[in-house]
Structures are given as C-alpha cells and as structure tokens.
Amino acid sequence: MAFANVVRNVLIFIPLGVYVSWLRHWAAVWLTVLTVASVSVAVEIIQGVFAVGASDIDDVILNCVGGIMGILTFRLLSVILRDQSLVRTAMAVLSLLALPVWCYFLFGVRLHM
C-alpha cells in the first residue's frame, strides 16, 4: 500500500507540471516548479483543515517530483516536436492514455480493487 501511495502522489501531479509548463511556457523552470509546489502545499493544507486524508510533508515532496517530471516531459516534447500544434496533440493523446491509470490510482487503490 505504501508503494501505491508513492506512485499515486507522483502520478497525480505530472499533468499539473505539463499543463503549467504549457500555459506559462515563457516562465523560467524554477517559477513553474514553485507554482507546482504551491499547489501541492495548498492541497495538503486543505486536507489538514478538512481532515480528508493524511497531510504529510512526504506528499508535498512526492507531488513536487511528479510536477517536475511533468515539466521535463513538456520540455522534452517541445524539443523533440518543435511545432506547438504537435506538442498540443501529443499532450492530448498522452492525457487520454494516462486517464485510466490516474483513475485507478485515485479510486481503485483507495477502494482496494
């Protein structure tokens, strides 16, 4: 179960890193990482305030790792494809392919399926 928690925390924030990089492509990488980290801290604070799940610094670190992986994925796609319309298409296809995995880690693992 601990492994699933680690993987879930990393996977959930990969899309945020990708989409923030896409929306703020002009921003420096450290600003994008700071945005991902801020969202992660906000999620953990909300979890703590509303007593939903466990609020933990490990989750923030793992969420940031996922966000950084998303940022690197976007940067790699941008370098490889070079055309922004191709990057958008690749992001859409990857998002659709990854959706069942995200749903499994969000709901399936929690429900012990």
N, C-alpha and C positions, 0 to 999 in steps of 0.2 A: 504494500500500500504506500510506503514511503517513496518508492521509485515512481509510482503513478503520480504522486503529489509533485515531485520534482519536475517530471515531464509536463504535467498539466500547467504548472506555473510558467514554464519556459514557453510552451506552445501557445498559450493564450495571448502572450504579448508580442509574438512575432508579427502578426498583422498590424499591430499598432506601430511598430517600428517601420514597417514597409509604408503604411499609409501616411504617417507623419513625414517620412522622408519624401514621399511623392508630393504632398501638399506644400511642404516647405523645402523644396529642392535647392533653393537659394541659400538656405541657412547652413551654418557650419555644423559638422557632425556632433560636436560637443553640445550644441544647443538642442539638437534633436534628441540626444541621449538624456539631457536634462529634462526635456518635455516628457519623455517616457518614464523617467524616474519620478517626476512629479505626479503623473497619473497613477503610478504604482503606489506611491505613498498615500495619495488621496483614497485609493481603493482600500488600502489597509486601515486607514483611519475610519472610513465608513464601516468596514467590517467590525472594528473595535467598538465603535459607538452603538451600532445596532445589534451587536452580539450575533453576527452572522459569520460562521466560520471562525477560524483562528487568525488573529492578527500577529504576524511574526516578521522579524527583520529578514529571515531567510527567504520569505516570499518576495520581499522587495528586491533582494539581490537576484533571485531567480527570474523575476519579472524583467529586471533590467538586462539580464543575459538574453532573454528572449527578444526584448526590444532591440538590443544591439545586433542580434542575429538577423532580425528583420531589416535593420538599416543596412547591414552588409549585403543582404540579399538584394535589396533595391539597388545599391551601388553597383553590385556585380552585374545585375540585369541591365543597368544603364550603360555600363562599359561594353558589355557583350553585344547588346542590340542596337545601341546608339540612336535609334529612332524612338521618340517618345510615344508614338502610337503603338509601336511594337511592345514597348515596355508596359503600357496600359493593358494591352491584350494579354501579355504573359502574366501580369498580375491578376487579371480577372480569371484566367484559366487556373492558375495556381490556387487562388482563393476558392474556386469551386471544387477543385480536387481535395483541398485540405479541409473543407467543411465537415465531411463525415468524421474525420479524425478529431477535430475540435469538439464536435458534438459528443463523441464517445468519451473524451476526457472530461468534458463538462458535466455530462449526465450519466453516462454508462458506468464510469468508475465510482461515482458518488452513490449510485443505486446498486452497486455490486453486481452488475450484469456481466 
